[in-house]
Amino acid sequence: MTLSKTPPRSNSREERLAQRLRENLRRRKAQARALNEAGQDASAEAGVEPGADPAAAPLGETQV
């Protein structure tokens, strides 16, 4: 009888991939939250209402 010398895998490939996908999703959500907060801060400084279309400025006013 020949015994295998490779140690048993602790995680299967699917488990490793699932873990990496979860980590990636967390990073992407954190990045989206940071970008959203930065956008809100910039619009507050410019005096633009959140959710307002900056391209829809009244005539005669220039956009910064």
Secondary structure, 3 states (H helix, E strand, C coil): CCCCCCCCCCCCHHHHHHHHHHHHHHHHHHHHHHHHHHHHHHHHHHCCCCCCCHHHCCCCCCCC
